[in-house]
Amino acid sequence: MKNNKLFSKLILNWYKKNKRDLPWRNTKDPYKIWVSEIILQQTQISQGTKYYFNFIKKFPDLKTLSKSTESDVLKSWEGLGYYSRAINMLNNAKLLKKHNRDFPNNYNELIELKGIGDYTAAAISSICKDEKKAVLDGNVFRVISRVFNISEPINQPSGKKIFQEIIYKLLPTKKIGDYNQGLMDFGSIHCTIKKPKCNDCPVNIICKSYKLKNIESRPVKIKNQAVKRIRNFNYFIIEFKKNIYMQKRLENDIWKNLYELPLLESKKKITKQIIKKFLSSNFRITEIIDCVFLKKINHKLSHQNLNIFFWKISAKKIKLENEGKLLKTPLKSVLNYPFPKPISKYLNEYLFT
Ligand code: SF4
């Protein structure tokens, strides 16, 4: 491809001048780079940095992480979403330490770990040991599609394959880690989705889309027609003698292994009668005095919109000891458990206002 060498040189020069001072940039420790990469998979840098500092403070190395509990790790992940990422990290740490291994820094070993795909393995190995691996994230797709005017859709297997081949051809012979980070940073802060800084761009001398004036239409993406699923979650605050009842969510759909309040998912609005029947048949709570509606929250996830209704349940007596479905927790320590963001937010409001 024409201009391959010039492209990587321009990116490396740009990175030298514009490198962001991010906490994980001052280390080659693959464990720390791994933590940063997993956090940033679905998160903006501004939000992710806070989580990175907290995570590293709590779990400074693989050994500490391997000795932690699922609840501890999920608590530090609370609010970040995609909680399976945190579970995978914990399981990887346990597995590696069981075999007396350190966290790997090479692609072949990294790709074997759960939750690490081609992008993450390439990023860690190139950053830590300049392994000749190319990274392809949303920012890289955008830069490459514009500079080389590629009209293949980036969200189709055929398009991905073409981009994958191109980025490998563009790799420089050295400073691979800097080049990869530079390319991602360049896309994230210079060749941005909206209003890229084209007139003040060192790459514009070779940028085809800039010359053709078709930047707005690059990259090409086939529209996803998937309709978001709408769900109604009714959560019950059952407070009794300074305790609250909660459960661990085991469903595979969302928030697996986090804690939640007793839940009734419904197709439509529910009545007090339905609530009483549900609590009686599922948890054997029979002596209910009242069910009071407290609040509705709308919570958007990538593929689902949740209508969350909180209800307060007052009961004369609660006898659950042998049921095993609900966990009785003192009110003062309930927030030590990891909850999905909308629930912890509401519990905070409920308990402290
Ligand atoms: S000229 Fe514009 S579109 Fe081309 S690389 Fe630079 S910022 Fe991106």
Boltz pocket constraint, residues with backbone or C-beta under 6 A from the ligand:
constraints:
  - pocket:
      binder: B
      contacts: [[A, 143], [A, 146], [A, 147], [A, 190], [A, 191], [A, 192], [A, 196], [A, 197], [A, 198], [A, 199], [A, 201], [A, 202], [A, 203], [A, 204], [A, 207], [A, 209], [A, 210], [A, 215]]
      max_distance: 6.0
